Amino acid sequence: MPKRGKKYQAATQKVDNDKLYTPEEAIKLAKEVAPANFDETVELHVRLGIDPRHSDQQVRSTVLLPHGLGKTVRVLVFAEGEAAKIAEEAGADIIADDEVIAKISNEGWTDFDVALAVPEMMRKIGRLGRVLGRKGLMPNPKAGTLVQPEDLPRAIQEAKAGRVEFRNDKTANIHVPIGKVSFSEQQLLDNMAAVMDTIRRVRPASTKGTYVRRVVVSTTMGPGIKVDPNLALAMQPSV
């Protein structure tokens, strides 16, 4: 395993691995110990008490972060005809015609952050699942990314404003960006609360026992900071 840099090692000295921090303490500490010279992303990692092998225990949803992600979001829309015109007027960065679809299929091109589609396009993009699915970009009604043409303006606006999709991985973990180190502590807490509130609301009915088992806050290059799961789960959106 490669040796960690001096900045990372110095940052870990400030984190007590045996302590469960409050959300406020964790966010403050994450900002203080971020070691990189760029504006790192602050990430939330949640270990759930689900069995990801069971289809009825999958956790997947979207959340609109009150303060966005602190980055420009490139939105691609699979649409044609009148729907394409609506998407373009609503501010979509890319209208995916047959040429773009072929580029995704043949070259694995995914130079965008969010993909939306109208139902009529699914017959054309179904085969793109092997490319888009791996990166969580395949339009899906559960994620709110498969929409009717009249809903495109709202979906595009929300995507650019900071709507993020999350789903559990094979190890029952969820990983969600909640902003940048340059955000204020309150902005990061608001975004974290929005995510935790959504996770709480989409708890599968078949899940037994402790639902949220572990919560960790970290930055792109920084160490993980353990958060008290009960306090994290009790967070309420304030905006």
N, C-alpha and C positions, 0 to 999 in steps of 0.2 A: 504494500500500500504506500503510495507516495507520501512523503513528509509534508505536513501542513506548513504554510508560511508563517513568518514571525507575527504578522498582524492577526492571523487567525488564532494562533496560540495565545497571544495576548488577550484576545477577545474571550476565549474560553475560560481564562482565569477569573473573569468577572461574572461568570454564570455558575450558580450553584446547582449542580445536576441532581442533588438530593432534595431540592425544594420545589414545591408546586407554587408558582407565582400567581398573583391575581392577574386578570387581563390587563389592567392598567400598568402594573409593574412590568409585565412581559413586553408590552409595546414600548414602554419607555426604555427598557434595557436593550431591546432589539435595535432601536435607533442609536443608542449609545455605542454598541459594540460592532455595528456594521463596519467591516474592515476595508471594503473596496473604495477606490477613488472615483467610482461612478455612482449614480443614483440607483441603488439596489432595489429590487422588488421585495416587498415584505410578503411572506407566504404563511398560510395557515394550513396545518396538517392535522387531520382528525382520524383517530383509529376508532372504528365502530364495532359494536358487539353484534355483528350480523354474520351470517354464513353466505358468502358471495357465490357459493355453488348453487344456491337456490334462487330461482327466478323471482320468487315473491319476496325476496329480501334485498333486492337491488335498490340502491339509493341514488337517484338521479334527478336533478332539477336545475333551475337557473335562478339567479339572484341579481337584482339590479343594485349595484353598489352605490350608496348615496353620493359618494365623492369620486366615483369612477376609478380608473386604474392608473391614471397619470401618464397615459400614452395615447398616441393616435391609433385608432382601430380601423383597419382596412376591411370593409364589408363587401363580400361578393354575393351577388344574387343570381340564382338560376331562374331566368324568366325570359319570355319572348312576347312579341306583340304588344298589346296594351299594358300588360303587367311589367314588361321591360321599361316602358316609358314611365310608368308610375315609379318604379325603382330608381330610375335615373334622376327624375325630378326630386325624389326624396333624399338624394345624396349618396346613393350607392357608389362605391369606388370602382367596382367591376361588374359589368353585366355579362354573365357567362353564356355565350352563344355556343354553337357547335364547335367552333375552333378552340375555344377555351376548354370545353368539355374534353376534346381530344387531347389537349395539352396536359390536362390533369391525368387522364387515363394512360397516355403513352409515356409521359415524362415524369409523372409524379409531382407535378407543379402544385405548390400550396402556398404561394406568396400572399396570403391574406389571413386575417384573424378570425373572421366569422363568415359562415356560409349560410345564406337563407335560400329558400326555394318555394315556389308555388306548387300546389299538388300536380298540376298538369305536366310539370317537368320531371317528375319522378320516373316516368317511363324511360327518360333519356339518361338520367344520372344514377339509376340503380346500380349499374356496374362500377360506379366510382367508390363503392363502399370499401374496397380493399385499400384504397389510397386515403380517402377522407376519414374512414372509420378509425384508422390507427392514430390519427391526430385529433379525434373528437370533433371533426368538422362536418360530418355527414348530417344533412338536414333531417330533423326528427320532430314529430309533433310533441313528444314529451318534453323536449328541450325548448320548445317554442320557436324553432327555426324552420318549420314547415308551416307556412302561413298563406292565407287567402290574399289575392292581389290587393284588396282594399285595406288589408292590415300591414302591408309592406312599409308605409311611412312610419308607423309606430314602431315596428320591429327594427327598422334601420336606425331610428333615433335612439332606441334603447340600447342597441348594440354599441353605438358610438359613445353613448353616455356612460357605459361601464357595466353592461349586463354580462355576467360570466356564467358558463355552464360548468357543473361539476358532476362527477359520478364516482362511485367506489371502484377501486381497482381489485385485482384478484386477491389482494391481501387484506381487504376490508378497510383500506385507507382512502381518505379523500384529501386532495391537494388543491388549494384554492389561493390565487394571488389576491391580496387585499389592498394593494396600493404601493407607494414608493416610500423610501426612507425620508424623502423630502416632505412628505405629508406631515401635518401636525399629529400629535398623539390622539387628539379627539377625532380627527378624520379617520385614522386607522381603526380606532375603537368603534366608530360608527359603522365602518365597512365590515369589521369582524362581527359585530352584533347582528348585522343583516344576514351574514352567512350562517351564523349559529342558529338564528331564529328560523331560517329556511330548513336547515338540517333537522331541527327539532320538529318542524311541522310535517316533514316528509318521512318520518319514522315508519317503517313497514309494520303493519299490524301483526305480522307473524313473528316479529323479533321479541325474544324473551330475555330477561335479565338486564344487565347494564347496557344501555344503548351507546353512550359516548364514553369510551374507555380511556382515551388519551388525547390530549390536545397539545400541540407544539407550535410555537411561533418562531420563525427564523427569517433571515434575509438571504438573498441570493448566495452570498459568500460567507455568511455568518453562522455561528453555532446555533443549535436548537435550544429553545427556552421552554421548559415544561410549564403548562398552565393548569391550574386546578380545573378538572373537567366539569365539576358541579357549578363553579362560578361562570365558566364559559357558556355552559348550557343555559344558565339563567339570564344571560345577557339579553337586553331588550333594545330594539332599534329606537333611537331617539330622534331620528329625522325621517 
